[in-house]
């Protein structure tokens, strides 16, 4: 059963990224590419079926302070996290 993440297509610089629909072997590469495509101040609202601790560690390692990580919701099957590109 698919869970709803309530992700808008685009709203005020917030772009939806539902990782659940991407093959697991391609997910991290797709996420890193999406983060690289964002401009300063924009946010990728990420949805996944589980809490992505290894991914968060990789993002912190690769992007450092450039990306702010903000958990939004931790519903079972629909974890939502905002990744915002810092303006500074």
Buried (B, 14 or more C-beta within 10 A) or exposed (E): EEEEBEBEEEEEEBBBBBBBEBEEEEBBEEBBEBBEEBEEEBBBBBBBBEEBEEBBEBBEEEBEEBBEBEEBEEEEBBBBBBBBBEEE
